[in-house]
């Protein structure tokens, strides 16, 4: 796969940006990678580990003369970053992002994109519970989906170049419409995270009166909840606030399903429970068959 950029700027140097930098080098990218993070500590670590070719002291410095600028910051601040870098964006450059919400990002970023600069939002559906400049690794995107969600008026050639980039980084790509993306991600990512945060919070309240037994005797299901709930709090706060409508719609449907299961348990309706669990088990098999997880007992995650 070809990478049609000479200079790529990564704004925000956490898990996704770091993994992009590693994957770019693995793919043989010979251009320059610039980077910027708001935290001086993060910038210093990025320099120490040679995360990018040049760590800059401002987002504008990183974006200067870049052919591609990727916003890897929480979705709540993307508009402010776009406004800051707008004056230095060169004609023909592309601005993209990696946020898991799209309508809100487009609404906040698009007004700051100058005439002659392209804006192509994306969403790599890959990640771990870890964050920061040391968290990235080149294989993060391998065989994972990257959704390309064009903004109104996105240039077709710019879309093609972003598609080529993500495939070069190891991703499988698909172009998706904005509203459909936000609803889909509420189902497969946002609400599951909210449920995990809630369950861990409930367990924490319980553990205070049970001498830490919740932690001591944690089973695999709860451990997976805690893994998800360890994700970056700033990022997920912004996701829920910026994808409010889709999240609330799916939460409403979840509540209806939960009430139905409560009723089945209360009335001893084993047949309904069995049928429900059989159906959901089939969905799990479909995920494994699609290559999006493994059927290993530990889900392929080892003991870490």
N, C-alpha and C positions, 0 to 999 in steps of 0.2 A: 504494500500500500504506500502511496506517495503522501508526503506532507508538503503542502503548497505554501508554506510560510517561511520567511527568513528569520524573523524575530517574533517570539511569543512572550507576552507579558502575563504573569500569573499574579493576580491581586488577591491577597489572602494566602498564607502559606501553611495550611493545615493538611489534613489527610488527603483530600482530593487533589489539591494543587501539588503536594509533594509526590503523590502517586503519578500524576500527569508528568512531572519532571522526570521521574525515574523511567516511566514508560516511553517518553520521548527519546531519551538516550538509548534505551533498549532497541527502539525502532530505527536507530541510526540517524536521528535528527542532528544535522550539522550546523544549524543556525544558533542564534543566541537566545537563551531563556533568561528573562529578567523577572524579578519578583519583589513584592512589597507586602509587609504585614504591619498592622497598626501598632503592635506591641514591639518595643525595642528589644525585649528579651527574645521574642520569636525571631526577629531579624538577626540577632546575634547567633542564635542556634543555627539558623539557615546558612549563615556564613561559615560557621564552624564545620558543618557537615557537607558543605559544598552542594546544597540542595539545588541551587540554580547557578547560572553563570555569573549573574550580577544582582546582588541584593541592593535595592534602592531605598532612599529615605523618604519617598513619597509615592503615592499611587501615580501621580502625574509623571514623575521621573521614570517609573517603570513602563508606563504606557507610551512615552515619547518614541516616535518612529517605529512602533510595533506594528506588525502586519495583522496580528491577532491578539486581542486583549480578553482574557478570561476572568470574569468576576467570580472568585471562589470565597466570597464573604457571606455572612448570614443574610437571608433574603430581606430582612428589615432595613439593611443599610445599603443595599445595592443602588438605589436611586441616588443617594448622597455621593457614592463613589463615582457613579456615571457622570454626575454633574461636575465633580472635581476634575475628572480626566478629559472631559469633552473638549476643552480648548486646545489640547495637544494631540488629539487623534488625527492621524494623517488621512488624506483622501484615499479611498479604496480599502482602508483597514476594516477589519471585522471585530465587533464586540460580541462576546458570548457570555454565558454564565453556566453555573452547574447547580442551580437551585432546584429543590424538589417541588416548588410551587411556580406556576408560570404566569397566570393572569396578573397577579399582583406585581411580579417582577417586570413584566412587559409594561404595565401601567406606570411604574415608577422609573424605569430606565429609558424607555423609548423616547419620551419628550426631550431627553438630553443628548440623543444621538445626532450629531451634525449631518447636514446634507452631504452626500457622497461617502458616508461611512455606513457600513452594513451592520445589522443587528440580527443575530441568529441564536435564540435561546436553546439551551440543551439541558438534559438531565441524565447524567450517568447513574444508573440504578445499581450502585455498588457502594460498599462502605463497611466499616467495622465500628465497634463502640469506642475506638481510640481516636484521639484528636491530637493536633499539634504537628510541628514540622518533622518530628522523628517518626510519626506514625505511617507515613507513606511507603508504598512498595510497588514495584513495577507491575506485578501480576494482578493488582486490584481489579482491573477492568476486564481481565481475560474471560471471554465467554459470558459476559454480563451485558445486559441491554443498556444502550445509551439512546434515550429518546430525544429526537430533534423536533423542536416545537416552534416552527417559524412564527415570527411576529407578523402582523399585517404589513405587507410590502417587502418582506425579506427577499433579497436578491437570490434567484435560483442558483447562480454560480457560487455565491457565498455559501449557500446551503450545501452544495455538492462538496465544497472544500472542507467544511466542518465534518461532513459525513466521512470523507476520506481520512481526516485526522483521527476521528474516534475509532474507526476500523483499524488504523495503524497502531492505535494504543491497545488493541485487543478486543474491543467491544463489538457486539452485534448491534446494528442500528435500525431504527424505525422512525419515520416521520409521523407525528401525531398532532391532532388539532388541540387547541389550548384548553377548552373546557373539558374535553374528554380526558386529557392528561391529568388535570387537577382532581377530577372525580376518581379516576383509576388509582391515583397515588393515595388518595384518602382511604381507599379500600385496602390496598396491598402494603401500605407503609405507615401513613399518618395515624389512623385509628388503632392499628396494632401497637404502635409505640405508646399511644395514650393509654391503652388498656394495660400495657406492661408497667408504665409509670404508676398507674392506679393500684395494680395488684401489689407491687413492691411497697407502695405507701401503706396499704392496708396491712401487709405483713409486718411492716416496721411498727405500726401502732400495736399490733398483737405481740410482737417480740418484747415490747417494754414490760409486759406483764407475764412473760413466760421465760424469763431468764435466758434470752437469746436462743431459744430452741428453734425458732424459725431459721436462723442462720446455721445452727449446728446440724440440723436434720434436713436441710434443703435437698429436695429431690430434683431430678433433671428438668422438669417443667418449670419450676420456680427459678432454677439457675438460669435458664434461657431468658426468663422475664428480666432478671437482674442484669444480664448481659445487654439486653436492649435498652433497659432503663439507665445504663451507664453512659449513654450517648450524650453528645455535647448539649448542655442545657440552653445555651443562647440560640443555637441553630433551631432546636425543636420548639422553643418558645415562639420564635418568629414564624416557623412553619404553621403552627396552629392559628396564630393571629392572622396570617396572610392567606391561609386557605380555609377561612372560617366557614363559608357556606357549604362547601363540599364535605368538610369534616363533620359539621353538625348534621348534614343529611345522612351520612353513613352511621353516625352515632345513634341517630333516631332509629334507623333500621336495625342496628345492633341491639338496641334496647328492646325492640319488639321481639326479636329472636330470643333474647335472654328471658323475657317474661314468659314466652311459650315454653322454654325449657324448665323454668321454675314451676310452671303449672304441671308439666309432665312429671316432674319429680314429686311434687306435692300429692298428685293424684295416683302415683304409682303406675304411670303409663309407660311401661317398659318397651312396648312395641314402638312408640313414637321416638323414644330415646335411641333405640337400636337403629331404626331407619335413618335418623338424623346423623348418627355417628358413622354409619355405613357410607352415607353420601359424602360427608366431609373427609373420610378416609380416602375415597376415590380421588378427591382433589389433591391430596398429598401425593398420591401415586403419579398424578399428572405432572406435578412439579418436578418430581424425580426423573420421570421419563423425558421431560423437556430439558434436562441437564442443568436445572437451576438449584439443585441440592443433591445430596447423596443419601442412600439408604443405610449408611453405616450407623451402628448403634449410637455413636457420639455425634452424628450428623457431620462427620468429617472435621470436627473442630478441635479434636485432641483434648487434652486435659487443661489447657490454658483458659 
